[in-house]
Amino acid sequence: ENRIKELKQDFGAESFNLKDFYATEAALIFSMISYNLMSLFRLFVLQEKTQKTLSTLRYRTFTIGAYFERTGDTLKLKIALTKKRRKWFIGLWDFPINLNQKVPIA
């Protein structure tokens, strides 16, 4: 039930009502593919004990204020994070991804 609720709230799976059957089917398939990609991201990259919803992941990882700063001939991306979140954000990609992890079956 939680997965169905997440599909409805975060991926808009209940609001696909297109005029053509095949267009609706394609939209739902695309929604399922994006849900599966986010599930793999949660499982292999985040590796947390509790599974967060898409809206929580969006807030923690993707909606971060940033700006470009020119230093000499190079552009640097300055990310605005509090010190509490900065260590977690930088640590996302610091470790090798464990692909031998068991995938839970629903």
DRENKEFI-556290 format. One record per atom (N, C-alpha, C): residue number from 1; residue in one letter; atom name; y, x, z. Coordinates in nm, 4 decimals. Atoms other than C-alpha are relative to their C-alpha. Last residue first. Example, Ala and Ser with C-alpha at 12.3 -4.5 7.8 and 13.67 -1.06 7.14 Angstrom:
BEGIN
site i 2; aa s; at N; c2 -0.1190; c1 -0.0820; c3 -0.0060;
site i 2; aa s; at CA; c2 -0.1060; c1 1.3670; c3 0.7140;
site i 2; aa s; at C; c2 0.1090; c1 -0.0770; c3 0.0730;
site i 1; aa a; at N; c2 -0.1190; c1 0.0890; c3 0.0000;
site i 1; aa a; at CA; c2 -0.4500; c1 1.2300; c3 0.7800;
site i 1; aa a; at C; c2 0.1200; c1 0.0900; c3 0.0000;
//
This chain:
BEGIN
site i 106; aa a; at N; c2 -0.0435; c1 0.1258; c3 -0.0616;
site i 106; aa a; at CA; c2 -0.6881; c1 0.7613; c3 -0.2466;
site i 106; aa a; at C; c2 -0.1124; c1 -0.0998; c3 0.0045;
site i 105; aa i; at N; c2 0.0318; c1 0.1107; c3 0.0902;
site i 105; aa i; at CA; c2 -0.8395; c1 1.1014; c3 -0.3110;
site i 105; aa i; at C; c2 0.0331; c1 -0.1297; c3 0.0710;
site i 104; aa p; at N; c2 0.0534; c1 0.1214; c3 -0.0625;
site i 104; aa p; at CA; c2 -0.6806; c1 1.3952; c3 -0.1341;
site i 104; aa p; at C; c2 -0.0197; c1 -0.1102; c3 -0.1029;
site i 103; aa v; at N; c2 -0.0873; c1 0.1107; c3 0.0353;
site i 103; aa v; at CA; c2 -0.6475; c1 1.7133; c3 -0.3443;
site i 103; aa v; at C; c2 -0.0576; c1 -0.1260; c3 0.0633;
site i 102; aa k; at N; c2 0.0691; c1 0.1253; c3 0.0298;
site i 102; aa k; at CA; c2 -0.8149; c1 2.0083; c3 -0.1754;
site i 102; aa k; at C; c2 0.1021; c1 -0.1095; c3 -0.0268;
site i 101; aa q; at N; c2 -0.0147; c1 0.1026; c3 -0.1018;
site i 101; aa q; at CA; c2 -0.6126; c1 2.3309; c3 -0.1944;
site i 101; aa q; at C; c2 -0.0703; c1 -0.1277; c3 -0.0447;
site i 100; aa n; at N; c2 0.1339; c1 0.0344; c3 -0.0461;
site i 100; aa n; at CA; c2 -0.7449; c1 2.5985; c3 -0.4263;
site i 100; aa n; at C; c2 0.0023; c1 -0.1088; c3 0.1059;
site i 99; aa l; at N; c2 0.0570; c1 0.0998; c3 0.0898;
site i 99; aa l; at CA; c2 -0.4135; c1 2.6089; c3 -0.6142;
site i 99; aa l; at C; c2 -0.1413; c1 -0.0395; c3 0.0394;
site i 98; aa n; at N; c2 0.1439; c1 0.0060; c3 -0.0218;
site i 98; aa n; at CA; c2 -0.2369; c1 2.7843; c3 -0.3255;
site i 98; aa n; at C; c2 -0.0583; c1 -0.1118; c3 -0.0861;
site i 97; aa i; at N; c2 0.0494; c1 0.1369; c3 -0.0072;
site i 97; aa i; at CA; c2 0.1130; c1 2.8576; c3 -0.4548;
site i 97; aa i; at C; c2 -0.1519; c1 0.0024; c3 0.0093;
site i 96; aa p; at N; c2 0.0844; c1 0.0376; c3 0.1144;
site i 96; aa p; at CA; c2 0.2239; c1 3.2090; c3 -0.3757;
site i 96; aa p; at C; c2 -0.0555; c1 -0.1403; c3 0.0207;
site i 95; aa f; at N; c2 0.1418; c1 -0.0254; c3 -0.0239;
site i 95; aa f; at CA; c2 0.5060; c1 3.2182; c3 -0.1193;
site i 95; aa f; at C; c2 -0.0808; c1 -0.0341; c3 -0.1248;
site i 94; aa d; at N; c2 0.0286; c1 -0.1351; c3 -0.0461;
site i 94; aa d; at CA; c2 0.8795; c1 3.2595; c3 -0.1658;
site i 94; aa d; at C; c2 -0.1480; c1 0.0319; c3 0.0157;
site i 93; aa w; at N; c2 0.0624; c1 -0.0758; c3 0.1081;
site i 93; aa w; at CA; c2 0.9389; c1 2.9507; c3 -0.3832;
site i 93; aa w; at C; c2 -0.0376; c1 0.1417; c3 0.0423;
site i 92; aa l; at N; c2 0.0865; c1 0.0820; c3 0.0857;
site i 92; aa l; at CA; c2 1.0181; c1 2.6892; c3 -0.1197;
site i 92; aa l; at C; c2 -0.0789; c1 0.0837; c3 -0.0995;
site i 91; aa g; at N; c2 0.1423; c1 -0.0246; c3 -0.0202;
site i 91; aa g; at CA; c2 1.1438; c1 2.9497; c3 0.1286;
site i 91; aa g; at C; c2 -0.0924; c1 -0.0828; c3 -0.0867;
site i 90; aa i; at N; c2 0.0313; c1 -0.1295; c3 0.0610;
site i 90; aa i; at CA; c2 1.4977; c1 2.9400; c3 -0.0094;
site i 90; aa i; at C; c2 -0.1492; c1 0.0283; c3 0.0094;
site i 89; aa f; at N; c2 -0.0202; c1 0.0103; c3 0.1441;
site i 89; aa f; at CA; c2 1.5229; c1 2.5671; c3 0.0670;
site i 89; aa f; at C; c2 -0.0359; c1 0.1302; c3 -0.0707;
site i 88; aa w; at N; c2 0.1060; c1 0.0826; c3 0.0583;
site i 88; aa w; at CA; c2 1.3709; c1 2.5952; c3 0.4157;
site i 88; aa w; at C; c2 0.0104; c1 -0.0018; c3 -0.1523;
site i 87; aa k; at N; c2 0.1247; c1 -0.0751; c3 -0.0131;
site i 87; aa k; at CA; c2 1.5974; c1 2.8864; c3 0.5134;
site i 87; aa k; at C; c2 -0.1160; c1 -0.0771; c3 -0.0631;
site i 86; aa r; at N; c2 0.0017; c1 -0.1107; c3 0.0955;
site i 86; aa r; at CA; c2 1.9042; c1 2.7056; c3 0.3780;
site i 86; aa r; at C; c2 -0.1314; c1 0.0772; c3 0.0035;
site i 85; aa r; at N; c2 0.0764; c1 0.0355; c3 0.1197;
site i 85; aa r; at CA; c2 1.8370; c1 2.3772; c3 0.5612;
site i 85; aa r; at C; c2 -0.0158; c1 0.1173; c3 -0.0955;
site i 84; aa k; at N; c2 0.1263; c1 0.0611; c3 -0.0410;
site i 84; aa k; at CA; c2 1.9431; c1 2.4932; c3 0.9102;
site i 84; aa k; at C; c2 -0.0882; c1 -0.0304; c3 -0.1213;
site i 83; aa k; at N; c2 0.0947; c1 -0.1074; c3 -0.0342;
site i 83; aa k; at CA; c2 2.2088; c1 2.7265; c3 0.7737;
site i 83; aa k; at C; c2 -0.1361; c1 -0.0549; c3 0.0376;
site i 82; aa t; at N; c2 -0.0180; c1 -0.0425; c3 -0.1382;
site i 82; aa t; at CA; c2 2.3826; c1 2.4324; c3 0.6082;
site i 82; aa t; at C; c2 -0.1050; c1 0.1056; c3 0.0320;
site i 81; aa l; at N; c2 0.1023; c1 0.0472; c3 -0.0936;
site i 81; aa l; at CA; c2 2.3618; c1 2.4290; c3 0.2321;
site i 81; aa l; at C; c2 0.0367; c1 0.0431; c3 0.1410;
site i 80; aa a; at N; c2 -0.0558; c1 0.0393; c3 -0.1293;
site i 80; aa a; at CA; c2 2.6265; c1 2.4578; c3 -0.0388;
site i 80; aa a; at C; c2 -0.1092; c1 -0.0611; c3 0.0870;
site i 79; aa i; at N; c2 0.0587; c1 0.1239; c3 -0.0490;
site i 79; aa i; at CA; c2 2.4703; c1 2.6463; c3 -0.3293;
site i 79; aa i; at C; c2 0.0524; c1 -0.0280; c3 0.1401;
site i 78; aa k; at N; c2 -0.0166; c1 0.0062; c3 -0.1449;
site i 78; aa k; at CA; c2 2.6815; c1 2.9061; c3 -0.5093;
site i 78; aa k; at C; c2 -0.0488; c1 -0.1367; c3 0.0471;
site i 77; aa l; at N; c2 0.0078; c1 0.1361; c3 -0.0501;
site i 77; aa l; at CA; c2 2.5586; c1 2.9685; c3 -0.8636;
site i 77; aa l; at C; c2 0.0052; c1 0.0038; c3 0.1521;
site i 76; aa k; at N; c2 0.0905; c1 0.0184; c3 -0.1132;
site i 76; aa k; at CA; c2 2.6768; c1 3.3034; c3 -0.9892;
site i 76; aa k; at C; c2 0.0055; c1 -0.1454; c3 0.0429;
site i 75; aa l; at N; c2 -0.0202; c1 0.1256; c3 -0.0712;
site i 75; aa l; at CA; c2 2.8240; c1 3.3646; c3 -1.3341;
site i 75; aa l; at C; c2 -0.1024; c1 -0.0087; c3 0.1120;
site i 74; aa t; at N; c2 0.1138; c1 0.0884; c3 -0.0263;
site i 74; aa t; at CA; c2 2.8361; c1 3.7226; c3 -1.4549;
site i 74; aa t; at C; c2 0.0448; c1 -0.1270; c3 0.0714;
site i 73; aa d; at N; c2 0.0503; c1 0.0589; c3 0.1241;
site i 73; aa d; at CA; c2 3.0992; c1 3.9365; c3 -1.6271;
site i 73; aa d; at C; c2 -0.1120; c1 -0.1006; c3 0.0224;
site i 72; aa g; at N; c2 0.0031; c1 -0.0970; c3 0.1098;
site i 72; aa g; at CA; c2 3.3027; c1 4.0183; c3 -1.3160;
site i 72; aa g; at C; c2 -0.0425; c1 -0.0695; c3 -0.1286;
site i 71; aa t; at N; c2 -0.0156; c1 -0.1297; c3 -0.0656;
site i 71; aa t; at CA; c2 3.2079; c1 3.7613; c3 -1.0564;
site i 71; aa t; at C; c2 -0.0133; c1 0.1066; c3 -0.1079;
site i 70; aa r; at N; c2 0.0037; c1 -0.1149; c3 0.0898;
site i 70; aa r; at CA; c2 3.2573; c1 3.4107; c3 -1.1962;
site i 70; aa r; at C; c2 0.0298; c1 0.1265; c3 0.0798;
site i 69; aa e; at N; c2 -0.1072; c1 -0.0941; c3 -0.0306;
site i 69; aa e; at CA; c2 3.1674; c1 3.1398; c3 -0.9477;
site i 69; aa e; at C; c2 -0.0150; c1 0.1203; c3 -0.0926;
site i 68; aa f; at N; c2 0.0121; c1 -0.1312; c3 0.0632;
site i 68; aa f; at CA; c2 2.9639; c1 2.8330; c3 -1.0362;
site i 68; aa f; at C; c2 0.1211; c1 0.0845; c3 0.0365;
site i 67; aa y; at N; c2 -0.1038; c1 -0.0315; c3 0.0979;
site i 67; aa y; at CA; c2 2.9462; c1 2.5378; c3 -0.7978;
site i 67; aa y; at C; c2 -0.0246; c1 0.1396; c3 -0.0556;
site i 66; aa a; at N; c2 -0.0029; c1 -0.1389; c3 0.0472;
site i 66; aa a; at CA; c2 2.6862; c1 2.3644; c3 -0.5846;
site i 66; aa a; at C; c2 0.1162; c1 0.0175; c3 -0.0975;
site i 65; aa g; at N; c2 -0.1245; c1 -0.0408; c3 0.0636;
site i 65; aa g; at CA; c2 2.6350; c1 2.0487; c3 -0.3812;
site i 65; aa g; at C; c2 -0.0026; c1 0.1474; c3 -0.0385;
site i 64; aa i; at N; c2 -0.0669; c1 -0.1033; c3 -0.0785;
site i 64; aa i; at CA; c2 2.2743; c1 1.9649; c3 -0.3110;
site i 64; aa i; at C; c2 0.1254; c1 0.0415; c3 -0.0765;
site i 63; aa t; at N; c2 -0.1403; c1 0.0404; c3 -0.0132;
site i 63; aa t; at CA; c2 2.1081; c1 1.6508; c3 -0.4340;
site i 63; aa t; at C; c2 0.0721; c1 0.0942; c3 0.0948;
site i 62; aa f; at N; c2 -0.0720; c1 0.0073; c3 0.1265;
site i 62; aa f; at CA; c2 1.7827; c1 1.8024; c3 -0.5612;
site i 62; aa f; at C; c2 0.1467; c1 -0.0382; c3 0.0125;
site i 61; aa t; at N; c2 0.0132; c1 -0.1097; c3 0.0959;
site i 61; aa t; at CA; c2 1.5877; c1 1.9350; c3 -0.2652;
site i 61; aa t; at C; c2 0.0957; c1 -0.0071; c3 -0.1184;
site i 60; aa r; at N; c2 0.0209; c1 -0.1329; c3 -0.0571;
site i 60; aa r; at CA; c2 1.6373; c1 1.7409; c3 0.0580;
site i 60; aa r; at C; c2 0.0023; c1 0.1118; c3 -0.1033;
site i 59; aa y; at N; c2 -0.1083; c1 -0.0389; c3 -0.0908;
site i 59; aa y; at CA; c2 1.7965; c1 1.4216; c3 -0.0777;
site i 59; aa y; at C; c2 -0.0158; c1 0.1449; c3 0.0455;
site i 58; aa r; at N; c2 -0.1218; c1 -0.0105; c3 0.0807;
site i 58; aa r; at CA; c2 1.5619; c1 1.3924; c3 -0.3748;
site i 58; aa r; at C; c2 0.1160; c1 0.0456; c3 0.0870;
site i 57; aa l; at N; c2 0.0070; c1 -0.1263; c3 0.0745;
site i 57; aa l; at CA; c2 1.2653; c1 1.4657; c3 -0.1512;
site i 57; aa l; at C; c2 0.1248; c1 0.0218; c3 -0.0835;
site i 56; aa t; at N; c2 -0.0176; c1 -0.1085; c3 -0.0966;
site i 56; aa t; at CA; c2 1.3686; c1 1.1863; c3 0.0866;
site i 56; aa t; at C; c2 -0.0024; c1 0.1348; c3 -0.0699;
site i 55; aa s; at N; c2 -0.1413; c1 0.0000; c3 -0.0390;
site i 55; aa s; at CA; c2 1.4163; c1 0.9422; c3 -0.2037;
site i 55; aa s; at C; c2 0.0290; c1 0.1094; c3 0.1030;
site i 54; aa l; at N; c2 -0.0821; c1 -0.0616; c3 0.1037;
site i 54; aa l; at CA; c2 1.0791; c1 1.0434; c3 -0.3462;
site i 54; aa l; at C; c2 0.1471; c1 0.0036; c3 0.0405;
site i 53; aa t; at N; c2 -0.0214; c1 0.0846; c3 0.1167;
site i 53; aa t; at CA; c2 0.8958; c1 0.9652; c3 -0.0244;
site i 53; aa t; at C; c2 0.0914; c1 0.0719; c3 -0.0990;
site i 52; aa k; at N; c2 -0.1311; c1 0.0633; c3 0.0057;
site i 52; aa k; at CA; c2 0.7778; c1 1.2380; c3 0.2116;
site i 52; aa k; at C; c2 0.0095; c1 -0.0878; c3 -0.1248;
site i 51; aa q; at N; c2 -0.0442; c1 0.0197; c3 0.1372;
site i 51; aa q; at CA; c2 0.4119; c1 1.3188; c3 0.2690;
site i 51; aa q; at C; c2 0.1312; c1 -0.0778; c3 0.0004;
site i 50; aa t; at N; c2 -0.0370; c1 0.1385; c3 0.0286;
site i 50; aa t; at CA; c2 0.3559; c1 1.4482; c3 0.6211;
site i 50; aa t; at C; c2 0.0538; c1 -0.0085; c3 -0.1416;
site i 49; aa k; at N; c2 0.1037; c1 0.0869; c3 -0.0554;
site i 49; aa k; at CA; c2 0.1625; c1 1.7712; c3 0.6723;
site i 49; aa k; at C; c2 0.0296; c1 -0.1467; c3 -0.0266;
site i 48; aa e; at N; c2 -0.0316; c1 0.0514; c3 -0.1323;
site i 48; aa e; at CA; c2 0.3866; c1 1.9692; c3 0.4403;
site i 48; aa e; at C; c2 -0.1108; c1 -0.0935; c3 0.0466;
site i 47; aa q; at N; c2 0.1124; c1 -0.0230; c3 -0.0917;
site i 47; aa q; at CA; c2 0.2733; c1 2.1811; c3 0.1473;
site i 47; aa q; at C; c2 0.0341; c1 -0.0399; c3 0.1433;
site i 46; aa l; at N; c2 -0.0515; c1 0.0241; c3 -0.1348;
site i 46; aa l; at CA; c2 0.6127; c1 2.1664; c3 -0.0281;
site i 46; aa l; at C; c2 -0.1037; c1 0.0284; c3 0.1075;
site i 45; aa v; at N; c2 -0.1203; c1 -0.0790; c3 -0.0260;
site i 45; aa v; at CA; c2 0.4977; c1 2.3335; c3 -0.3488;
site i 45; aa v; at C; c2 0.0481; c1 -0.0196; c3 0.1436;
site i 44; aa f; at N; c2 0.0160; c1 -0.1433; c3 0.0220;
site i 44; aa f; at CA; c2 0.1349; c1 2.2249; c3 -0.3903;
site i 44; aa f; at C; c2 0.1232; c1 0.0828; c3 0.0347;
site i 43; aa l; at N; c2 0.1252; c1 -0.0569; c3 -0.0488;
site i 43; aa l; at CA; c2 0.1141; c1 1.8742; c3 -0.2452;
site i 43; aa l; at C; c2 -0.0020; c1 0.1518; c3 -0.0086;
site i 42; aa r; at N; c2 0.0117; c1 0.0131; c3 -0.1457;
site i 42; aa r; at CA; c2 0.4708; c1 1.7518; c3 -0.2754;
site i 42; aa r; at C; c2 -0.1210; c1 0.0752; c3 0.0532;
site i 41; aa f; at N; c2 -0.1068; c1 -0.0813; c3 -0.0581;
site i 41; aa f; at CA; c2 0.5092; c1 1.8892; c3 -0.6281;
site i 41; aa f; at C; c2 -0.0066; c1 -0.0041; c3 0.1524;
site i 40; aa l; at N; c2 0.0451; c1 -0.1390; c3 0.0091;
site i 40; aa l; at CA; c2 0.1704; c1 1.7395; c3 -0.7201;
site i 40; aa l; at C; c2 0.1040; c1 0.0956; c3 0.0577;
site i 39; aa s; at N; c2 0.1073; c1 -0.0157; c3 -0.0988;
site i 39; aa s; at CA; c2 0.2855; c1 1.4020; c3 -0.5906;
site i 39; aa s; at C; c2 -0.0539; c1 0.1420; c3 -0.0016;
site i 38; aa m; at N; c2 -0.0634; c1 -0.0145; c3 -0.1311;
site i 38; aa m; at CA; c2 0.6118; c1 1.4376; c3 -0.7852;
site i 38; aa m; at C; c2 -0.1046; c1 0.0150; c3 0.1096;
site i 37; aa l; at N; c2 -0.0645; c1 -0.1314; c3 -0.0039;
site i 37; aa l; at CA; c2 0.4140; c1 1.5014; c3 -1.1037;
site i 37; aa l; at C; c2 0.0683; c1 0.0236; c3 0.1346;
site i 36; aa n; at N; c2 0.1040; c1 -0.1016; c3 -0.0179;
site i 36; aa n; at CA; c2 0.1896; c1 1.2013; c3 -1.0304;
site i 36; aa n; at C; c2 0.0584; c1 0.1408; c3 0.0046;
site i 35; aa y; at N; c2 0.0497; c1 0.0101; c3 -0.1379;
site i 35; aa y; at CA; c2 0.4896; c1 0.9718; c3 -0.9809;
site i 35; aa y; at C; c2 -0.1047; c1 0.1073; c3 0.0266;
site i 34; aa s; at N; c2 -0.1017; c1 -0.0607; c3 -0.0865;
site i 34; aa s; at CA; c2 0.6459; c1 1.0984; c3 -1.3051;
site i 34; aa s; at C; c2 -0.0413; c1 -0.0081; c3 0.1466;
site i 33; aa i; at N; c2 0.0027; c1 -0.1454; c3 0.0213;
site i 33; aa i; at CA; c2 0.3221; c1 1.0268; c3 -1.4913;
site i 33; aa i; at C; c2 0.1025; c1 0.0681; c3 0.0905;
site i 32; aa m; at N; c2 0.1187; c1 -0.0529; c3 -0.0683;
site i 32; aa m; at CA; c2 0.3002; c1 0.6784; c3 -1.3364;
site i 32; aa m; at C; c2 -0.0097; c1 0.1518; c3 -0.0160;
site i 31; aa s; at N; c2 -0.0234; c1 0.0089; c3 -0.1440;
site i 31; aa s; at CA; c2 0.6583; c1 0.5950; c3 -1.4404;
site i 31; aa s; at C; c2 -0.1174; c1 0.0579; c3 0.0782;
site i 30; aa f; at N; c2 -0.0951; c1 -0.1060; c3 -0.0326;
site i 30; aa f; at CA; c2 0.5917; c1 0.7198; c3 -1.7938;
site i 30; aa f; at C; c2 0.0310; c1 0.0019; c3 0.1497;
site i 29; aa i; at N; c2 0.0745; c1 -0.1263; c3 0.0085;
site i 29; aa i; at CA; c2 0.2824; c1 0.4985; c3 -1.8112;
site i 29; aa i; at C; c2 0.0913; c1 0.1171; c3 0.0353;
site i 28; aa l; at N; c2 0.0842; c1 -0.0098; c3 -0.1190;
site i 28; aa l; at CA; c2 0.4877; c1 0.2020; c3 -1.6881;
site i 28; aa l; at C; c2 -0.0816; c1 0.1287; c3 0.0005;
site i 27; aa a; at N; c2 -0.0874; c1 -0.0226; c3 -0.1153;
site i 27; aa a; at CA; c2 0.7551; c1 0.2608; c3 -1.9522;
site i 27; aa a; at C; c2 -0.0810; c1 0.0141; c3 0.1284;
site i 26; aa a; at N; c2 -0.0459; c1 -0.1390; c3 0.0056;
site i 26; aa a; at CA; c2 0.4915; c1 0.2993; c3 -2.2262;
site i 26; aa a; at C; c2 0.0900; c1 0.0323; c3 0.1197;
site i 25; aa e; at N; c2 0.1133; c1 -0.0866; c3 -0.0335;
site i 25; aa e; at CA; c2 0.3248; c1 -0.0284; c3 -2.1233;
site i 25; aa e; at C; c2 0.0421; c1 0.1470; c3 0.0013;
site i 24; aa t; at N; c2 0.0222; c1 0.0137; c3 -0.1442;
site i 24; aa t; at CA; c2 0.6587; c1 -0.2097; c3 -2.1237;
site i 24; aa t; at C; c2 -0.1132; c1 0.0902; c3 0.0455;
site i 23; aa a; at N; c2 -0.1123; c1 -0.0694; c3 -0.0644;
site i 23; aa a; at CA; c2 0.7342; c1 -0.0734; c3 -2.4712;
site i 23; aa a; at C; c2 -0.0128; c1 -0.0069; c3 0.1520;
site i 22; aa y; at N; c2 0.0257; c1 -0.1439; c3 0.0077;
site i 22; aa y; at CA; c2 0.3870; c1 -0.1739; c3 -2.5869;
site i 22; aa y; at C; c2 0.1139; c1 0.0818; c3 0.0612;
site i 21; aa f; at N; c2 0.1091; c1 -0.0383; c3 -0.0900;
site i 21; aa f; at CA; c2 0.4312; c1 -0.5315; c3 -2.4628;
site i 21; aa f; at C; c2 -0.0200; c1 0.1505; c3 0.0007;
site i 20; aa d; at N; c2 0.1248; c1 -0.0312; c3 0.0693;
site i 20; aa d; at CA; c2 0.7692; c1 -0.5723; c3 -2.6340;
site i 20; aa d; at C; c2 -0.1050; c1 0.0463; c3 0.1009;
site i 19; aa k; at N; c2 0.0345; c1 0.1073; c3 0.0931;
site i 19; aa k; at CA; c2 1.0685; c1 -0.7481; c3 -2.4807;
site i 19; aa k; at C; c2 -0.1350; c1 0.0212; c3 -0.0667;
site i 18; aa l; at N; c2 -0.0590; c1 -0.0199; c3 0.1313;
site i 18; aa l; at CA; c2 1.0874; c1 -0.5171; c3 -2.1790;
site i 18; aa l; at C; c2 -0.0487; c1 -0.1085; c3 -0.0948;
site i 17; aa n; at N; c2 0.0306; c1 0.1216; c3 0.0726;
site i 17; aa n; at CA; c2 1.0200; c1 -0.6159; c3 -1.8206;
site i 17; aa n; at C; c2 0.0708; c1 0.0090; c3 -0.1343;
site i 16; aa f; at N; c2 0.0223; c1 -0.0197; c3 0.1428;
site i 16; aa f; at CA; c2 1.0013; c1 -0.3004; c3 -1.6152;
site i 16; aa f; at C; c2 -0.0406; c1 -0.1320; c3 -0.0627;
site i 15; aa s; at N; c2 -0.1112; c1 0.0518; c3 0.0798;
site i 15; aa s; at CA; c2 1.1582; c1 -0.3840; c3 -1.2788;
site i 15; aa s; at C; c2 -0.0165; c1 0.0234; c3 -0.1499;
site i 14; aa e; at N; c2 0.0045; c1 0.1454; c3 0.0081;
site i 14; aa e; at CA; c2 0.8473; c1 -0.3569; c3 -1.0617;
site i 14; aa e; at C; c2 0.1077; c1 -0.0573; c3 -0.0918;
site i 13; aa a; at N; c2 0.1152; c1 0.0490; c3 0.0757;
site i 13; aa a; at CA; c2 0.7878; c1 0.0115; c3 -1.1295;
site i 13; aa a; at C; c2 -0.0033; c1 -0.1514; c3 -0.0112;
site i 12; aa g; at N; c2 -0.0380; c1 0.1221; c3 0.0702;
site i 12; aa g; at CA; c2 1.1386; c1 0.1124; c3 -1.0236;
site i 12; aa g; at C; c2 -0.1125; c1 -0.0627; c3 -0.0787;
site i 11; aa f; at N; c2 0.0197; c1 -0.0185; c3 0.1436;
site i 11; aa f; at CA; c2 1.0330; c1 0.4680; c3 -0.9376;
site i 11; aa f; at C; c2 0.0335; c1 -0.1250; c3 -0.0803;
site i 10; aa d; at N; c2 -0.0549; c1 -0.1265; c3 0.0488;
site i 10; aa d; at CA; c2 1.1635; c1 0.4911; c3 -0.5820;
site i 10; aa d; at C; c2 -0.0099; c1 0.0169; c3 -0.1508;
site i 9; aa q; at N; c2 -0.1336; c1 -0.0346; c3 -0.0487;
site i 9; aa q; at CA; c2 1.1269; c1 0.1352; c3 -0.4525;
site i 9; aa q; at C; c2 0.0593; c1 0.1222; c3 -0.0688;
site i 8; aa k; at N; c2 -0.0977; c1 0.1069; c3 0.0193;
site i 8; aa k; at CA; c2 0.8378; c1 -0.0088; c3 -0.6542;
site i 8; aa k; at C; c2 0.1408; c1 0.0445; c3 0.0376;
site i 7; aa l; at N; c2 -0.0186; c1 0.0216; c3 0.1436;
site i 7; aa l; at CA; c2 0.6343; c1 0.3103; c3 -0.6876;
site i 7; aa l; at C; c2 0.1062; c1 -0.1063; c3 -0.0257;
site i 6; aa e; at N; c2 -0.0807; c1 -0.1113; c3 0.0504;
site i 6; aa e; at CA; c2 0.6937; c1 0.3874; c3 -0.3195;
site i 6; aa e; at C; c2 0.0239; c1 -0.0132; c3 -0.1500;
site i 5; aa k; at N; c2 -0.1370; c1 0.0190; c3 -0.0483;
site i 5; aa k; at CA; c2 0.5708; c1 0.0420; c3 -0.2175;
site i 5; aa k; at C; c2 0.0920; c1 0.1107; c3 -0.0515;
site i 4; aa i; at N; c2 -0.0548; c1 0.1095; c3 0.0799;
site i 4; aa i; at CA; c2 0.2608; c1 0.0841; c3 -0.4354;
site i 4; aa i; at C; c2 0.1449; c1 -0.0253; c3 0.0395;
site i 3; aa r; at N; c2 -0.0240; c1 -0.0532; c3 0.1350;
site i 3; aa r; at CA; c2 0.1965; c1 0.4221; c3 -0.2762;
site i 3; aa r; at C; c2 0.0581; c1 -0.1067; c3 -0.0911;
site i 2; aa n; at N; c2 -0.1195; c1 -0.0847; c3 -0.0029;
site i 2; aa n; at CA; c2 0.2435; c1 0.2813; c3 0.0732;
site i 2; aa n; at C; c2 0.0313; c1 0.0564; c3 -0.1371;
site i 1; aa e; at N; c2 -0.1197; c1 0.0801; c3 0.0000;
site i 1; aa e; at CA; c2 0.0000; c1 0.0000; c3 0.0000;
site i 1; aa e; at C; c2 0.1265; c1 0.0847; c3 0.0000;
//
